[in-house]
């Protein structure tokens, strides 16, 4: 399901076969810099709008908050659901941001 490079970064891994479909795993919380992975990887992308949560900040705003916290010596973390980028298309994996 996950690309080989992603497996060691997905800890702690929580199986999530409940709603919202089609999430297959959750990372709650993850201190990994997924913004850097989004730039580095062609088979991965972050998405703040996947679940349509009203009032969710933009990806740029979440990134700015991450950078601010990181530069201030804090430990930023994201709450992510791992979903196929296209239903059952294994060429892209999406980390859908649920909170930060």
Secondary structure, 3 states (H helix, E strand, C coil): CCCHHHHCCCCCCEECCCCCCCCCEEEEEECCCHHHHHHHCCCEEEECCCCCCCCCCCHHHHHHHHHHHHHCCCCCCEEEEEEEEECCEEEEEEEEEEEC
